[in-house]
Amino acid sequence: MAGLKLGLVLVLLLGLTRHLAEGLCSVEDCSNTTRCVLSKDQRSCKCANGYYEDKCDKNADIKVICGKDYISIRALEDFFKYHNVPLQSLHLPNKSCGAQMEKIDSVTYYVSRISKDKYLACGGKPLEKNFTHISYSLTLLSEPQVTGNIIRDPIIQMDFTCVYPYTRTVSLPFPVIPFSAETVMRVDDLDATVQLMLYTDNSYTKAYSSAPSIELRDKVYVEVAVTEPADFFLLLVDECWATQFPQPNTTAGSVHALLQNGCVKDQTVSFLNTTEGQPGRNGESSTIHYSFDMFRFTTEPHELYLHCTVKLCEPVDYESCTPSCNSISKREAVRAGPTQGLLSYGPIRIEIPERPSSSVLMTVVLPVAGVWSVGFFLVILISVAKAGNRRLTHTEEIRL
């Protein structure tokens, strides 16, 4: 990958509809305010958005679908017939982009569906973008039904929007080095930011400010946390694995699993309590700490890239963040759902301790030199001793 990669989370995130066709209803039948709305003088009423018939007791079953490659809106055929709107009169702002009839579970719907590459051609509004989201907005319209020189039936207008958040996967090769990984996830109508970082020790107070370089068998301290909103969601680190290359699902190079289905796969992995440094559990808070022993792959490159999929759970649904570790299945390809995201971090380099070149001299040359020095000293001592003996013998002969 070159530079920051932005992608869409391709799931249904938000569907907004506004219907300008409202059926009149009888005031005496307007008892349910979710289905009908009384006028201020309470002398008349209209059906609430999505309801129709004289008693507002029928639901149009309007649904917006924000798919991977398409955007669509649908409603019951009966809803359009009630308002005397034929299928042929329905279209997007560009009249060439019409609607079609579809049967779903034996129920007939009128459906407008377009692919994203035809969004602008069909009259879509200019895309609204910011750092975290991109919005597609369309309108489904009906042509007025003219009788003579008058129009009596209402015009249908449905404004709908699909909002897709960017997924930011920070996974860059050297020399552009990420020091953390971050992704923005959407849960219902709330954005959540999740971050992955590596720390220097088990106190989790000092994060690496450059690409980590760690010795074999040293502990690698990982933190995965929901940074915004803080302390609201529970976080489950679902799967973590290491690769030799930046791409999380690459088929090149070796792969090593650390976590699977929220459970320990590598025997050196340990979850830590976020406050006491004691053993902890996965999925019990919005911040997860775990560690593993540093390793390297048998083939080059020896550097690692760490990837984790995470899942968010609301506090009332804590059971969804409780992993079942009785059995572990084979890891499937990563498919981020509405409450699941992917984070990638790297590279993590293997630190090889430097050994001074003088060590060979110290261990080989010096011992050998020492042996020669001792031998030379012994030769001198022996020579001196022999000379002394000869001198002593010569002195004794003279005395005799």
C-alpha positions as YAML, in Angstrom:
chain: A
units: angstrom
residues:
- id: 1
  name: MET
  ca: [0.00, 0.00, 0.00]
- id: 2
  name: ALA
  ca: [1.22, 3.50, -0.71]
- id: 3
  name: GLY
  ca: [-0.11, 6.16, 1.60]
- id: 4
  name: LEU
  ca: [-3.26, 6.16, 3.66]
- id: 5
  name: LYS
  ca: [-5.85, 3.83, 2.27]
- id: 6
  name: LEU
  ca: [-9.50, 4.80, 2.56]
- id: 7
  name: GLY
  ca: [-12.28, 2.34, 1.94]
- id: 8
  name: LEU
  ca: [-15.99, 2.08, 2.52]
- id: 9
  name: VAL
  ca: [-17.61, -0.04, 5.18]
- id: 10
  name: LEU
  ca: [-20.01, -1.77, 2.83]
- id: 11
  name: VAL
  ca: [-22.98, -2.39, 5.06]
- id: 12
  name: LEU
  ca: [-26.39, -0.85, 5.76]
- id: 13
  name: LEU
  ca: [-25.67, 2.10, 7.97]
- id: 14
  name: LEU
  ca: [-28.39, 4.68, 7.66]
- id: 15
  name: GLY
  ca: [-31.58, 5.03, 5.66]
- id: 16
  name: LEU
  ca: [-33.54, 8.26, 5.89]
- id: 17
  name: THR
  ca: [-36.85, 8.76, 4.09]
- id: 18
  name: ARG
  ca: [-39.19, 11.69, 3.76]
- id: 19
  name: HIS
  ca: [-42.55, 11.12, 2.11]
- id: 20
  name: LEU
  ca: [-44.58, 14.09, 0.92]
- id: 21
  name: ALA
  ca: [-47.63, 11.98, 0.13]
- id: 22
  name: GLU
  ca: [-49.89, 11.90, 3.15]
- id: 23
  name: GLY
  ca: [-53.36, 10.35, 3.15]
- id: 24
  name: LEU
  ca: [-56.28, 12.09, 4.80]
- id: 25
  name: CYS
  ca: [-57.87, 10.26, 7.67]
- id: 26
  name: SER
  ca: [-60.91, 10.54, 9.93]
- id: 27
  name: VAL
  ca: [-60.37, 12.51, 13.11]
- id: 28
  name: GLU
  ca: [-62.34, 9.99, 15.14]
- id: 29
  name: ASP
  ca: [-59.96, 7.26, 13.97]
- id: 30
  name: CYS
  ca: [-56.81, 9.23, 14.79]
- id: 31
  name: SER
  ca: [-56.00, 7.71, 18.16]
- id: 32
  name: ASN
  ca: [-52.48, 6.45, 17.49]
- id: 33
  name: THR
  ca: [-50.14, 9.43, 17.18]
- id: 34
  name: THR
  ca: [-47.38, 7.27, 15.67]
- id: 35
  name: ARG
  ca: [-49.63, 6.58, 12.66]
- id: 36
  name: CYS
  ca: [-51.61, 9.79, 12.23]
- id: 37
  name: VAL
  ca: [-51.10, 13.46, 13.05]
- id: 38
  name: LEU
  ca: [-53.88, 15.83, 14.10]
- id: 39
  name: SER
  ca: [-53.95, 19.41, 12.88]
- id: 40
  name: LYS
  ca: [-53.49, 22.21, 15.42]
- id: 41
  name: ASP
  ca: [-57.23, 22.89, 15.48]
- id: 42
  name: GLN
  ca: [-57.83, 19.10, 15.75]
- id: 43
  name: ARG
  ca: [-60.39, 19.26, 12.95]
- id: 44
  name: SER
  ca: [-58.41, 17.22, 10.46]
- id: 45
  name: CYS
  ca: [-55.60, 14.69, 10.41]
- id: 46
  name: LYS
  ca: [-53.04, 13.22, 8.06]
- id: 47
  name: CYS
  ca: [-51.25, 9.90, 8.05]
- id: 48
  name: ALA
  ca: [-47.74, 9.88, 9.45]
- id: 49
  name: ASN
  ca: [-44.86, 9.10, 7.12]
- id: 50
  name: GLY
  ca: [-44.99, 5.53, 5.91]
- id: 51
  name: TYR
  ca: [-48.68, 4.92, 6.77]
- id: 52
  name: TYR
  ca: [-51.74, 5.13, 4.56]
- id: 53
  name: GLU
  ca: [-55.46, 4.26, 4.18]
- id: 54
  name: ASP
  ca: [-58.35, 6.17, 5.77]
- id: 55
  name: LYS
  ca: [-57.51, 4.92, 9.26]
- id: 56
  name: CYS
  ca: [-53.73, 5.11, 8.72]
- id: 57
  name: ASP
  ca: [-53.61, 1.48, 9.73]
- id: 58
  name: LYS
  ca: [-51.46, 0.21, 6.87]
- id: 59
  name: ASN
  ca: [-47.67, 0.38, 6.80]
- id: 60
  name: ALA
  ca: [-46.03, 1.01, 3.44]
- id: 61
  name: ASP
  ca: [-43.01, -1.05, 4.56]
- id: 62
  name: ILE
  ca: [-40.61, 1.50, 3.11]
- id: 63
  name: LYS
  ca: [-37.01, 0.36, 3.25]
- id: 64
  name: VAL
  ca: [-33.73, 1.93, 2.16]
- id: 65
  name: ILE
  ca: [-30.89, -0.48, 1.37]
- id: 66
  name: CYS
  ca: [-27.32, 0.78, 1.25]
- id: 67
  name: GLY
  ca: [-25.49, -2.09, -0.40]
- id: 68
  name: LYS
  ca: [-21.92, -2.71, -1.38]
- id: 69
  name: ASP
  ca: [-22.29, -1.54, -4.96]
- id: 70
  name: TYR
  ca: [-25.83, -0.18, -5.11]
- id: 71
  name: ILE
  ca: [-28.42, 1.99, -3.37]
- id: 72
  name: SER
  ca: [-32.14, 1.21, -3.40]
- id: 73
  name: ILE
  ca: [-35.50, 2.15, -1.90]
- id: 74
  name: ARG
  ca: [-38.67, 0.08, -1.96]
- id: 75
  name: ALA
  ca: [-42.29, 0.30, -0.77]
- id: 76
  name: LEU
  ca: [-45.40, -1.85, -1.07]
- id: 77
  name: GLU
  ca: [-47.24, -1.76, -4.39]
- id: 78
  name: ASP
  ca: [-50.49, -1.18, -2.48]
- id: 79
  name: PHE
  ca: [-49.10, 2.09, -1.06]
- id: 80
  name: PHE
  ca: [-48.61, 3.52, -4.54]
- id: 81
  name: LYS
  ca: [-51.95, 2.21, -5.77]
- id: 82
  name: TYR
  ca: [-53.71, 3.90, -2.86]
- id: 83
  name: HIS
  ca: [-52.23, 7.21, -4.02]
- id: 84
  name: ASN
  ca: [-53.03, 6.39, -7.66]
- id: 85
  name: VAL
  ca: [-49.37, 6.36, -8.66]
- id: 86
  name: PRO
  ca: [-48.57, 3.91, -11.49]
- id: 87
  name: LEU
  ca: [-45.20, 2.21, -11.67]
- id: 88
  name: GLN
  ca: [-44.34, 3.94, -14.95]
- id: 89
  name: SER
  ca: [-44.55, 7.36, -13.32]
- id: 90
  name: LEU
  ca: [-41.87, 6.64, -10.69]
- id: 91
  name: HIS
  ca: [-38.31, 7.76, -11.34]
- id: 92
  name: LEU
  ca: [-35.21, 9.35, -9.83]
- id: 93
  name: PRO
  ca: [-34.39, 13.01, -10.72]
- id: 94
  name: ASN
  ca: [-33.21, 11.74, -14.10]
- id: 95
  name: LYS
  ca: [-36.40, 10.35, -15.63]
- id: 96
  name: SER
  ca: [-34.47, 7.65, -17.48]
- id: 97
  name: CYS
  ca: [-33.75, 5.98, -14.12]
- id: 98
  name: GLY
  ca: [-37.13, 4.43, -13.38]
- id: 99
  name: ALA
  ca: [-38.47, 1.87, -10.94]
- id: 100
  name: GLN
  ca: [-39.43, -1.77, -11.33]
- id: 101
  name: MET
  ca: [-41.76, -4.26, -9.73]
- id: 102
  name: GLU
  ca: [-40.34, -7.03, -7.56]
- id: 103
  name: LYS
  ca: [-41.89, -9.82, -5.51]
- id: 104
  name: ILE
  ca: [-40.27, -10.60, -2.18]
- id: 105
  name: ASP
  ca: [-41.74, -13.52, -0.23]
- id: 106
  name: SER
  ca: [-44.86, -13.35, -2.43]
- id: 107
  name: VAL
  ca: [-45.33, -9.62, -1.61]
- id: 108
  name: THR
  ca: [-45.19, -7.08, -4.46]
- id: 109
  name: TYR
  ca: [-43.00, -3.99, -4.11]
- id: 110
  name: TYR
  ca: [-42.07, -1.05, -6.31]
- id: 111
  name: VAL
  ca: [-38.28, -0.75, -6.21]
- id: 112
  name: SER
  ca: [-35.78, 1.83, -7.40]
- id: 113
  name: ARG
  ca: [-32.23, 0.49, -7.47]
- id: 114
  name: ILE
  ca: [-29.10, 1.97, -9.03]
- id: 115
  name: SER
  ca: [-25.44, 1.09, -8.93]
- id: 116
  name: LYS
  ca: [-23.08, 3.58, -7.34]
- id: 117
  name: ASP
  ca: [-21.36, 4.29, -10.64]
- id: 118
  name: LYS
  ca: [-24.70, 5.61, -12.00]
- id: 119
  name: TYR
  ca: [-25.42, 7.74, -8.94]
- id: 120
  name: LEU
  ca: [-24.58, 11.11, -10.50]
- id: 121
  name: ALA
  ca: [-26.02, 10.19, -13.91]
- id: 122
  name: CYS
  ca: [-29.38, 9.40, -12.25]
- id: 123
  name: GLY
  ca: [-29.52, 12.80, -10.58]
- id: 124
  name: GLY
  ca: [-27.87, 12.12, -7.26]
- id: 125
  name: LYS
  ca: [-26.96, 15.17, -5.21]
- id: 126
  name: PRO
  ca: [-23.26, 16.14, -5.00]
- id: 127
  name: LEU
  ca: [-21.47, 13.77, -2.68]
- id: 128
  name: GLU
  ca: [-21.01, 15.11, 0.83]
- id: 129
  name: LYS
  ca: [-17.65, 14.13, 2.29]
- id: 130
  name: ASN
  ca: [-15.74, 14.73, 5.45]
- id: 131
  name: PHE
  ca: [-12.84, 12.94, 7.11]
- id: 132
  name: THR
  ca: [-15.00, 10.10, 8.39]
- id: 133
  name: HIS
  ca: [-18.06, 9.80, 6.12]
- id: 134
  name: ILE
  ca: [-19.39, 10.01, 2.58]
- id: 135
  name: SER
  ca: [-23.10, 10.56, 1.89]
- id: 136
  name: TYR
  ca: [-25.22, 9.61, -1.13]
- id: 137
  name: SER
  ca: [-28.59, 11.41, -1.39]
- id: 138
  name: LEU
  ca: [-31.36, 10.68, -3.92]
- id: 139
  name: THR
  ca: [-35.03, 11.43, -4.46]
- id: 140
  name: LEU
  ca: [-37.71, 9.09, -5.82]
- id: 141
  name: LEU
  ca: [-40.45, 11.09, -7.57]
- id: 142
  name: SER
  ca: [-43.76, 10.43, -9.27]
- id: 143
  name: GLU
  ca: [-45.08, 12.29, -12.30]
- id: 144
  name: PRO
  ca: [-48.35, 14.16, -11.65]
- id: 145
  name: GLN
  ca: [-51.42, 12.39, -13.00]
- id: 146
  name: VAL
  ca: [-53.23, 14.88, -15.23]
- id: 147
  name: THR
  ca: [-56.96, 14.56, -15.88]
- id: 148
  name: GLY
  ca: [-58.05, 17.10, -18.48]
- id: 149
  name: ASN
  ca: [-56.46, 20.25, -17.20]
- id: 150
  name: ILE
  ca: [-56.41, 19.41, -13.50]
- id: 151
  name: ILE
  ca: [-54.30, 17.33, -11.09]
- id: 152
  name: ARG
  ca: [-56.05, 15.81, -8.09]
- id: 153
  name: ASP
  ca: [-53.78, 13.03, -6.85]
- id: 154
  name: PRO
  ca: [-50.73, 13.87, -4.72]
- id: 155
  name: ILE
  ca: [-47.17, 13.64, -5.94]
- id: 156
  name: ILE
  ca: [-44.94, 11.10, -4.24]
- id: 157
  name: GLN
  ca: [-41.50, 12.37, -3.21]
- id: 158
  name: MET
  ca: [-39.15, 10.21, -1.15]
- id: 159
  name: ASP
  ca: [-35.80, 11.67, -0.16]
- id: 160
  name: PHE
  ca: [-33.35, 9.05, 1.05]
- id: 161
  name: THR
  ca: [-29.69, 9.05, 2.06]
- id: 162
  name: CYS
  ca: [-27.03, 6.39, 2.52]
- id: 163
  name: VAL
  ca: [-24.14, 7.35, 4.79]
- id: 164
  name: TYR
  ca: [-20.96, 5.28, 4.56]
- id: 165
  name: PRO
  ca: [-18.09, 5.85, 7.02]
- id: 166
  name: TYR
  ca: [-14.54, 5.57, 5.84]
- id: 167
  name: THR
  ca: [-12.57, 2.65, 7.24]
- id: 168
  name: ARG
  ca: [-9.01, 3.86, 7.77]
- id: 169
  name: THR
  ca: [-6.61, 0.92, 7.75]
- id: 170
  name: VAL
  ca: [-3.16, 2.17, 8.64]
- id: 171
  name: SER
  ca: [-0.81, -0.49, 7.33]
- id: 172
  name: LEU
  ca: [2.12, 1.10, 5.58]
- id: 173
  name: PRO
  ca: [5.54, -0.22, 4.54]
- id: 174
  name: PHE
  ca: [8.83, 1.41, 5.55]
- id: 175
  name: PRO
  ca: [9.83, 4.26, 5.45]
- id: 176
  name: VAL
  ca: [6.29, 5.68, 6.01]
- id: 177
  name: ILE
  ca: [5.79, 4.24, 9.49]
- id: 178
  name: PRO
  ca: [2.50, 4.25, 11.39]
- id: 179
  name: PHE
  ca: [2.84, 4.36, 15.15]
- id: 180
  name: SER
  ca: [-0.81, 3.47, 15.72]
- id: 181
  name: ALA
  ca: [-3.72, 2.04, 13.77]
- id: 182
  name: GLU
  ca: [-7.19, 3.55, 13.86]
- id: 183
  name: THR
  ca: [-10.61, 2.80, 12.39]
- id: 184
  name: VAL
  ca: [-13.99, 4.54, 12.57]
- id: 185
  name: MET
  ca: [-16.97, 2.22, 13.08]
- id: 186
  name: ARG
  ca: [-20.69, 2.92, 12.95]
- id: 187
  name: VAL
  ca: [-23.07, 1.38, 15.50]
- id: 188
  name: ASP
  ca: [-26.67, 2.39, 14.85]
- id: 189
  name: ASP
  ca: [-26.35, 6.19, 14.52]
- id: 190
  name: LEU
  ca: [-23.22, 6.54, 16.63]
- id: 191
  name: ASP
  ca: [-19.62, 6.76, 15.40]
- id: 192
  name: ALA
  ca: [-16.93, 4.97, 17.38]
- id: 193
  name: THR
  ca: [-13.17, 5.33, 16.99]
- id: 194
  name: VAL
  ca: [-11.00, 2.30, 17.80]
- id: 195
  name: GLN
  ca: [-7.22, 2.49, 18.09]
- id: 196
  name: LEU
  ca: [-4.42, -0.09, 18.28]
- id: 197
  name: MET
  ca: [-1.05, 0.80, 19.82]
- id: 198
  name: LEU
  ca: [2.07, -0.98, 21.15]
- id: 199
  name: TYR
  ca: [3.67, -0.04, 24.48]
- id: 200
  name: THR
  ca: [7.16, -0.49, 25.87]
- id: 201
  name: ASP
  ca: [6.16, -2.31, 29.08]
- id: 202
  name: ASN
  ca: [3.24, -3.69, 31.09]
- id: 203
  name: SER
  ca: [2.46, -0.31, 32.67]
- id: 204
  name: TYR
  ca: [0.99, 0.81, 29.32]
- id: 205
  name: THR
  ca: [2.13, 4.38, 29.91]
- id: 206
  name: LYS
  ca: [4.65, 4.89, 27.10]
- id: 207
  name: ALA
  ca: [3.67, 3.99, 23.55]
- id: 208
  name: TYR
  ca: [6.24, 3.46, 20.81]
- id: 209
  name: SER
  ca: [6.90, 6.72, 18.97]
- id: 210
  name: SER
  ca: [8.57, 5.00, 16.03]
- id: 211
  name: ALA
  ca: [8.48, 1.57, 14.43]
- id: 212
  name: PRO
  ca: [9.04, -0.87, 17.34]
- id: 213
  name: SER
  ca: [12.23, -2.91, 17.37]
- id: 214
  name: ILE
  ca: [11.90, -5.79, 19.84]
- id: 215
  name: GLU
  ca: [14.20, -8.69, 20.73]
- id: 216
  name: LEU
  ca: [13.11, -12.29, 20.34]
- id: 217
  name: ARG
  ca: [11.16, -13.66, 23.35]
- id: 218
  name: ASP
  ca: [10.67, -10.16, 24.78]
- id: 219
  name: LYS
  ca: [7.07, -9.25, 25.60]
- id: 220
  name: VAL
  ca: [5.05, -7.29, 23.05]
- id: 221
  name: TYR
  ca: [2.42, -5.19, 24.84]
- id: 222
  name: VAL
  ca: [-0.69, -4.47, 22.75]
- id: 223
  name: GLU
  ca: [-3.53, -2.09, 23.56]
- id: 224
  name: VAL
  ca: [-6.80, -1.98, 21.61]
- id: 225
  name: ALA
  ca: [-9.17, 0.73, 22.86]
- id: 226
  name: VAL
  ca: [-12.33, 2.62, 21.97]
- id: 227
  name: THR
  ca: [-11.09, 6.20, 22.18]
- id: 228
  name: GLU
  ca: [-14.38, 7.89, 21.27]
- id: 229
  name: PRO
  ca: [-16.90, 7.71, 22.81]
- id: 230
  name: ALA
  ca: [-14.87, 6.69, 25.84]
- id: 231
  name: ASP
  ca: [-16.12, 4.05, 28.27]
- id: 232
  name: PHE
  ca: [-19.41, 3.40, 26.46]
- id: 233
  name: PHE
  ca: [-18.99, 0.32, 24.27]
- id: 234
  name: LEU
  ca: [-17.57, -3.03, 25.30]
- id: 235
  name: LEU
  ca: [-14.78, -4.16, 23.01]
- id: 236
  name: LEU
  ca: [-14.02, -7.70, 21.86]
- id: 237
  name: VAL
  ca: [-10.74, -8.32, 20.07]
- id: 238
  name: ASP
  ca: [-12.02, -11.07, 17.85]
- id: 239
  name: GLU
  ca: [-8.96, -12.19, 15.87]
- id: 240
  name: CYS
  ca: [-5.32, -11.13, 15.71]
- id: 241
  name: TRP
  ca: [-2.63, -12.48, 13.43]
- id: 242
  name: ALA
  ca: [0.83, -11.51, 12.17]
- id: 243
  name: THR
  ca: [1.98, -11.41, 8.57]
- id: 244
  name: GLN
  ca: [5.27, -10.73, 6.82]
- id: 245
  name: PHE
  ca: [3.69, -8.11, 4.56]
- id: 246
  name: PRO
  ca: [1.36, -5.13, 5.21]
- id: 247
  name: GLN
  ca: [-1.78, -6.61, 3.60]
- id: 248
  name: PRO
  ca: [-3.91, -8.41, 6.24]
- id: 249
  name: ASN
  ca: [-5.23, -11.11, 3.88]
- id: 250
  name: THR
  ca: [-2.17, -11.53, 1.71]
- id: 251
  name: THR
  ca: [-1.39, -15.00, 0.43]
- id: 252
  name: ALA
  ca: [2.31, -14.14, 0.19]
- id: 253
  name: GLY
  ca: [4.64, -14.96, 3.02]
- id: 254
  name: SER
  ca: [3.92, -16.61, 6.35]
- id: 255
  name: VAL
  ca: [1.02, -16.01, 8.74]
- id: 256
  name: HIS
  ca: [0.87, -16.70, 12.47]
- id: 257
  name: ALA
  ca: [-2.37, -16.59, 14.51]
- id: 258
  name: LEU
  ca: [-2.37, -15.01, 17.98]
- id: 259
  name: LEU
  ca: [-6.13, -14.87, 18.70]
- id: 260
  name: GLN
  ca: [-9.06, -16.67, 17.09]
- id: 261
  name: ASN
  ca: [-12.72, -16.06, 17.88]
- id: 262
  name: GLY
  ca: [-11.67, -13.95, 20.84]
- id: 263
  name: CYS
  ca: [-9.62, -16.79, 22.35]
- id: 264
  name: VAL
  ca: [-5.91, -17.43, 22.79]
- id: 265
  name: LYS
  ca: [-4.31, -19.25, 19.86]
- id: 266
  name: ASP
  ca: [-0.62, -18.56, 20.60]
- id: 267
  name: GLN
  ca: [0.28, -20.05, 23.99]
- id: 268
  name: THR
  ca: [2.33, -16.97, 24.94]
- id: 269
  name: VAL
  ca: [-0.68, -14.62, 24.68]
- id: 270
  name: SER
  ca: [-1.98, -13.25, 28.00]
- id: 271
  name: PHE
  ca: [-4.81, -10.79, 28.64]
- id: 272
  name: LEU
  ca: [-4.06, -8.18, 31.31]
- id: 273
  name: ASN
  ca: [-6.36, -6.19, 33.57]
- id: 274
  name: THR
  ca: [-6.43, -2.58, 32.39]
- id: 275
  name: THR
  ca: [-6.07, -1.07, 35.87]
- id: 276
  name: GLU
  ca: [-4.14, -3.49, 38.04]
- id: 277
  name: GLY
  ca: [-1.77, -5.21, 35.63]
- id: 278
  name: GLN
  ca: [-3.26, -8.51, 36.72]
- id: 279
  name: PRO
  ca: [-4.68, -11.24, 34.43]
- id: 280
  name: GLY
  ca: [-7.73, -9.94, 32.58]
- id: 281
  name: ARG
  ca: [-10.31, -11.05, 30.05]
- id: 282
  name: ASN
  ca: [-11.24, -10.19, 26.50]
- id: 283
  name: GLY
  ca: [-14.50, -8.29, 25.98]
- id: 284
  name: GLU
  ca: [-14.94, -6.99, 29.53]
- id: 285
  name: SER
  ca: [-14.27, -3.27, 28.94]
- id: 286
  name: SER
  ca: [-13.70, -0.64, 26.25]
- id: 287
  name: THR
  ca: [-9.90, -1.10, 26.52]
- id: 288
  name: ILE
  ca: [-8.19, -4.45, 26.03]
- id: 289
  name: HIS
  ca: [-4.57, -5.16, 26.98]
- id: 290
  name: TYR
  ca: [-2.76, -8.32, 25.94]
- id: 291
  name: SER
  ca: [0.82, -9.41, 25.43]
- id: 292
  name: PHE
  ca: [2.73, -12.08, 23.51]
- id: 293
  name: ASP
  ca: [6.34, -13.18, 23.18]
- id: 294
  name: MET
  ca: [8.22, -11.69, 20.23]
- id: 295
  name: PHE
  ca: [9.06, -14.10, 17.43]
- id: 296
  name: ARG
  ca: [10.20, -14.03, 13.83]
- id: 297
  name: PHE
  ca: [9.34, -16.00, 10.74]
- id: 298
  name: THR
  ca: [11.82, -18.54, 9.43]
- id: 299
  name: THR
  ca: [12.07, -16.81, 6.06]
- id: 300
  name: GLU
  ca: [12.83, -13.19, 5.20]
- id: 301
  name: PRO
  ca: [11.59, -10.55, 5.68]
- id: 302
  name: HIS
  ca: [11.73, -11.07, 9.44]
- id: 303
  name: GLU
  ca: [9.64, -7.99, 10.29]
- id: 304
  name: LEU
  ca: [5.99, -8.40, 11.34]
- id: 305
  name: TYR
  ca: [2.68, -6.68, 10.65]
- id: 306
  name: LEU
  ca: [-0.03, -7.11, 13.28]
- id: 307
  name: HIS
  ca: [-3.72, -7.24, 12.27]
- id: 308
  name: CYS
  ca: [-6.80, -7.42, 14.53]
- id: 309
  name: THR
  ca: [-10.53, -7.54, 13.91]
- id: 310
  name: VAL
  ca: [-12.62, -6.00, 16.66]
- id: 311
  name: LYS
  ca: [-16.29, -6.05, 17.61]
- id: 312
  name: LEU
  ca: [-18.27, -3.47, 19.58]
- id: 313
  name: CYS
  ca: [-21.11, -4.37, 21.94]
- id: 314
  name: GLU
  ca: [-23.51, -2.16, 23.85]
- id: 315
  name: PRO
  ca: [-23.28, -2.55, 27.64]
- id: 316
  name: VAL
  ca: [-26.75, -4.12, 27.80]
- id: 317
  name: ASP
  ca: [-25.63, -6.75, 25.30]
- id: 318
  name: TYR
  ca: [-22.43, -7.76, 27.10]
- id: 319
  name: GLU
  ca: [-22.98, -11.45, 26.29]
- id: 320
  name: SER
  ca: [-22.17, -10.69, 22.63]
- id: 321
  name: CYS
  ca: [-18.67, -9.65, 23.77]
- id: 322
  name: THR
  ca: [-18.10, -12.81, 25.81]
- id: 323
  name: PRO
  ca: [-16.01, -15.24, 23.73]
- id: 324
  name: SER
  ca: [-16.61, -18.97, 23.92]
- id: 325
  name: CYS
  ca: [-13.20, -20.58, 24.07]
- id: 326
  name: ASN
  ca: [-14.20, -24.25, 24.19]
- id: 327
  name: SER
  ca: [-13.52, -24.73, 20.50]
- id: 328
  name: ILE
  ca: [-11.79, -22.63, 17.89]
- id: 329
  name: SER
  ca: [-12.62, -22.80, 14.20]
- id: 330
  name: LYS
  ca: [-10.39, -21.92, 11.29]
- id: 331
  name: ARG
  ca: [-10.05, -18.21, 10.65]
- id: 332
  name: GLU
  ca: [-12.24, -16.98, 7.82]
- id: 333
  name: ALA
  ca: [-11.56, -14.07, 5.50]
- id: 334
  name: VAL
  ca: [-12.08, -10.72, 7.15]
- id: 335
  name: ARG
  ca: [-15.58, -9.35, 6.60]
- id: 336
  name: ALA
  ca: [-16.22, -6.23, 8.64]
- id: 337
  name: GLY
  ca: [-19.87, -5.96, 9.64]
- id: 338
  name: PRO
  ca: [-21.75, -2.99, 11.09]
- id: 339
  name: THR
  ca: [-20.17, -3.53, 14.51]
- id: 340
  name: GLN
  ca: [-16.87, -5.02, 13.37]
- id: 341
  name: GLY
  ca: [-13.70, -3.31, 12.16]
- id: 342
  name: LEU
  ca: [-10.15, -4.11, 11.07]
- id: 343
  name: LEU
  ca: [-6.94, -2.56, 12.40]
- id: 344
  name: SER
  ca: [-3.42, -3.15, 11.08]
- id: 345
  name: TYR
  ca: [-0.11, -2.06, 12.63]
- id: 346
  name: GLY
  ca: [3.46, -2.33, 11.44]
- id: 347
  name: PRO
  ca: [6.17, -2.93, 10.77]
- id: 348
  name: ILE
  ca: [7.45, -4.47, 14.00]
- id: 349
  name: ARG
  ca: [11.12, -5.23, 13.61]
- id: 350
  name: ILE
  ca: [13.24, -7.89, 15.29]
- id: 351
  name: GLU
  ca: [16.09, -6.38, 17.28]
- id: 352
  name: ILE
  ca: [19.34, -8.34, 17.05]
- id: 353
  name: PRO
  ca: [21.79, -7.47, 19.88]
- id: 354
  name: GLU
  ca: [25.10, -6.11, 18.59]
- id: 355
  name: ARG
  ca: [28.19, -8.18, 19.33]
- id: 356
  name: PRO
  ca: [31.51, -6.27, 19.24]
- id: 357
  name: SER
  ca: [34.11, -7.64, 16.82]
- id: 358
  name: SER
  ca: [36.67, -7.65, 19.66]
- id: 359
  name: SER
  ca: [34.84, -10.54, 21.31]
- id: 360
  name: VAL
  ca: [36.60, -13.04, 19.04]
- id: 361
  name: LEU
  ca: [39.94, -11.51, 19.96]
- id: 362
  name: MET
  ca: [39.10, -11.72, 23.65]
- id: 363
  name: THR
  ca: [37.98, -15.34, 23.54]
- id: 364
  name: VAL
  ca: [40.56, -16.77, 21.12]
- id: 365
  name: VAL
  ca: [43.60, -14.52, 20.68]
- id: 366
  name: LEU
  ca: [44.11, -13.54, 24.31]
- id: 367
  name: PRO
  ca: [44.03, -17.08, 25.71]
- id: 368
  name: VAL
  ca: [46.52, -18.19, 23.05]
- id: 369
  name: ALA
  ca: [48.73, -15.15, 23.76]
- id: 370
  name: GLY
  ca: [48.53, -15.96, 27.45]
- id: 371
  name: VAL
  ca: [49.79, -19.50, 26.87]
- id: 372
  name: TRP
  ca: [52.74, -18.19, 24.83]
- id: 373
  name: SER
  ca: [53.57, -15.61, 27.52]
- id: 374
  name: VAL
  ca: [53.55, -18.19, 30.30]
- id: 375
  name: GLY
  ca: [55.71, -20.55, 28.21]
- id: 376
  name: PHE
  ca: [58.22, -17.80, 27.44]
- id: 377
  name: PHE
  ca: [58.42, -16.88, 31.13]
- id: 378
  name: LEU
  ca: [59.06, -20.53, 32.07]
- id: 379
  name: VAL
  ca: [61.86, -20.77, 29.49]
- id: 380
  name: ILE
  ca: [63.54, -17.72, 31.04]
- id: 381
  name: LEU
  ca: [63.20, -19.16, 34.53]
- id: 382
  name: ILE
  ca: [64.70, -22.47, 33.43]
- id: 383
  name: SER
  ca: [67.62, -20.68, 31.68]
- id: 384
  name: VAL
  ca: [68.32, -18.56, 34.75]
- id: 385
  name: ALA
  ca: [68.18, -21.62, 37.00]
- id: 386
  name: LYS
  ca: [70.65, -23.53, 34.77]
- id: 387
  name: ALA
  ca: [73.00, -20.55, 34.68]
- id: 388
  name: GLY
  ca: [72.88, -20.34, 38.48]
- id: 389
  name: ASN
  ca: [73.65, -24.02, 38.84]
- id: 390
  name: ARG
  ca: [76.69, -23.75, 36.54]
- id: 391
  name: ARG
  ca: [78.00, -20.73, 38.46]
- id: 392
  name: LEU
  ca: [77.58, -22.53, 41.79]
- id: 393
  name: THR
  ca: [79.43, -25.65, 40.51]
- id: 394
  name: HIS
  ca: [82.30, -23.49, 39.14]
- id: 395
  name: THR
  ca: [82.70, -21.71, 42.52]
- id: 396
  name: GLU
  ca: [82.86, -24.97, 44.44]
- id: 397
  name: GLU
  ca: [85.59, -26.35, 42.10]
- id: 398
  name: ILE
  ca: [87.78, -23.28, 42.73]
- id: 399
  name: ARG
  ca: [87.50, -23.71, 46.50]
- id: 400
  name: LEU
  ca: [88.63, -27.28, 46.24]
...
